[in-house]
Amino acid sequence: RRSMWSLAVRSKKGVNHLGCRAFSSSSMFVSDCGLHIDRALPHTFDKILIANRGEIACRVMRTAKILGVKTVAVFSDADMHARHVKMADEAVHIGAAAAAESYLVSEKILEAAKSTGAQAIHPGYGFLSENALFTDACKEAGVKFIGPPSSAIHAMGSKSASKIIMTDAKVPVVPGYHGEDQSLEKLKAEADKIGFPIMIKAVLGGGGKGMRIVRSKDEFVDMLDSAKREAMKSFSDDNVLLERFIERPRHIEFQVFADQHGNALHLLERDCSVQRRHQKVLEEAPAPGMSQELRIKMGESAVDAAKAVGYEGAGTVEFIFDAETNDYFFMEMNTRLQVEHPVSEMITKRDLVQWQLHVAAGHALPATQEEILNSISGHALEARIYAEEPDNNFLPAVGHLHHVKYPPVDSTTRVETGVGTGDEVSIFYDPMIAKLVVWGANREAALNKCDASLASLQIVGCPTNIEFLRKCIQHPEFKAGCVETNFIEENEDDLLSQPSDSEDIIDSAALVAFGLACSLEADPNAVAMDPTSPWVSRRRGRLNAKHPFTFELILEKGGEDPISANLMWVSDNAVEVEIDGKVRTITGLEQKANDMIVMLDSSVLKTTLVENDGIYHLFYGDKYVTYKLPEAKFGSSSVESADGCVSPMAGKVVKVMAETGKTFTKGEKLVILEAMKMEHSVTAPRDGTIKSVLCEEGDFVEGKKLIVAFEPLE
């Protein structure tokens, strides 16, 4: 196979892979998936290359298609059949699955642009989006980089240098140490001077990588080593800065835009305070409780920050807001389009990707600050759907997406994604599956719409944070707008999984039993058409109508005690299910593939039942539950069940501290894994002696596999 090859891929005109169509009103071209295109703006480029993958590549392509701009996708071995490849007009293969061999290789990106005749490159976010050297390389190659000049990226790419620039521009900064002396002695002395708790941040960091909170002097050195190691892997630079850690912080950021003519403005703020592992999961605009006076003041600081570095294009100025004092401090500037940009688009009715192309083509900003402030409407919320395990410290997950069903999109509901049924969540890239973005006339309406849309979202194949997000949105503190960055930590008991209600267990077990009973009399032809659906049945009449069925079911998150469901057909399409002496009557009303509308006693419910690897996933009403059968074998193999430590998720072994024959104490770090560019420590669950080490640095290990074996306890 040639090292680079081009694949022409065409889509139906005017329709994207989420069914997005466009309609017009005046000069504004509004798609039914929430994009607001101003067709009065002049033409920009004929063809652009998107140097990215997944949902952001698809997002850029949707706007480009409406504007009549042809798009070129790039893809690695892992993304050969990805959605962004199918959406593009052309696609170019650029290397192996690892980002370091494909999406991070600037020479391959520029070669793809040259071979396809792309006039400009949109970097998306991540990868090369904030790489000043790549920006310079684009300029030398005669290809327009859709983003700021390299000088601005360089200035804001260093957290320490940017703090100095902001201080000179009279933008408030957090007290801390941003110096060049990185010796351990100097850093320890500066930490003592600032006072604990402090925050260690990678100078070139972002996305929570290379960041650690240190609450005592005793843990400073270990935390510093961990932050430096993670920073080196993520950014090839292990320099750090130290800052005062604010105990009650809110994360408030401003979307800014600047052109090549010296104009700059902001498109209001976003509140991104709900975070886990220092990464955002819920974002909203405007920020709840923000006074107009404070908005104007912070907005002016954000614009001053952009002007201080000669900015151009879309950027985000992030502030940390002290909820106790109402002070705000510059944190960093992201010199690219942010993941959460859609919430700003929703309330301003502007398409920021169109603005990026417009400004990159040399045109002046298409609106004034006053026009933006006067156009604000309603409230928008974004929920990031991740493949992860909230109940296991939010560890990232990988897997095959066996079944995906997104909520319907319209002018107030957007689903930004790059994957669907049949795709993979890979160890090589970020585990975000999709972004759900909703708009409401006010915050309460937006919260209700977001919750309802999350309830209708179905994903089978890997664990997700959907239920966790719903609990966040439903939480009284979040509803009241009283959210700080420690919201998840302070409300962990409310937000993580809780035992199911007994009545809900009976309802769900009865519905699964009904599905299994239908599958026992399934039509082979129907099964061949949809083998994953347990609903498909042969006829309304049952030959064994008076013969009872008994199903033993185990609730996945309810222990190992089986639930006995005794079922009997009472009519052509109805059953009675008895569980623990309680009877449920279920009548099948309408069925299509995995979906069935049923009457449960007197309530009509929409249900979906999907089987995957012996697990039955039931979506009913606004609930989701999983069951397994007792006879199926789940859990550890005989080797994995030996006394020792197992890998909590699939990942790469980056450091092994365990040694055969060595004694250890409870909580001691034995192995460090890396997954999705984040480090995770595997610690000893008890005191003991190591029998054998079953992994080496550089190994890729599967999740739930034994990696360190212990000597048996005497």
C-alpha angles and dihedrals in degrees: 000000000000115000090241128025136168125232121193112216123180130195130199108276113263096004126096127198092271093053093259113170129173135229130180137232120178107316092332117096107203122190121208088240092063107266117140110203120185103216091187090074117098125258116275119183135356095213135009134184119222108215094201144063143226125025098349092053089050091046093055092046093055092059092041092054092052089050092049093246114144116230135215120202127201122207143182128221089270093053101047092119097030123137095246089057091054093047096052125087089229134011131199127200111229107177151287126348096263110092090226088064098043126007093034096049104098094189091060092047092051092045089054091050091049095047093050098040095242111171096201141019124225108201099195109202130310121015108057098347094108099030110121092194091057090050090054091046090054090052092050090049092052093245119129115239108218097223143051126322117272091251091063092045091050093047094049096034091075111067092201096047091045091055090057091049091049092049090054089049089052092244109146114252133191115259111254149103119293100162132136096237102098099173116134092239093054094046092048091050093049091048090054090048094051092044129226138318095053136164122234112206131182107243091227093033135132141155092043093294117139091013126126136169112221115197100176140029091241094065097042099097095047092047091047092052091049093048092048093048093050092045092053092052094047103036106013087239127090101190113128140191129213126224139177109266112230110216098207103034132162120200108226121170135181126221107226132186131190135177135209092263099067097265121134136170142158131240095213130269138299126210110221099167098128102089141150122198085004090296124118121246103165126035131176142180133244099028111248114252094012111148118219090238093055091043091056092047095048091042091055090050090051092051090046088054092053093047092048091068099036092251127196130188130001120346141154126226109204123206131187109221121205107222091197098054103019088233119141130204134194109253105174144313120240106212096208144051109299127232088241097050093115093074089060090048091051096055097039097040090226129127107229094194089057088049090051092054091043095053094041089056089059100258124138121253108286095225141032127238090252092052091051094049091048093049098057111126133178129323132295132200132191125200119192113217110211134184096235145112111251091185090055099055091282093288111181118251136206132202152118114294099232095176131011127174118174125198116261114276124227140151091295100036125061130181112197109193145138099201141060141161111335096022128116133239098216132206088229098068144037113298095228109128100184147332120238111205122184136177128207135178087249138003095270091052091048092050092050092048092048092050092049092048092049089050090056094048113104125193125169124177105058135025116270140190095238096114090044091054091051091052090050092052092045094048114113093229092053092045089053091051092242096135128145130171091266092057094112095047094048094047100035095126091055096043103046126073118301130189114280120251112260093236091050090052091053092048095048096042090050091051092049090048089051090053092049091049090053090050091054089065096036122148107245090221091053091048090052089054093051113008093174094062116093090186099073111111138182103231144339091251119073123213090207097041093147095042113101124222124209120202125189110211132180120207105228095220096033107071131267100288109118122234115223113219113189110198133188130176110238098177141358093288106012136082139185115223120196119200123170091343094308121113128212123190114212124189121188109223106169133000136191121168107302093351127087134171109217139174110232103197098308099338123094112218137182108225138183123193120190127177118208125168092339094311119116113215113200123192112186129163103326094328135097128197138161131216136184134196120250094231093058115092114237135164129032129357119233090267093047093048092060115113108278147074123307127200108261091213141355112286151123121284107236100169136013117199095166118100128190111259093014120130119229140187131230112280095020114141111248105167135009118212129192124211127164088000092298125115121231124188121219107210133192113265092207144359116284150103128291114243097184142344112228100190140052134207109280095028120131109222131192123237119270092018123137109251102164123032122204132212109255116264113254 
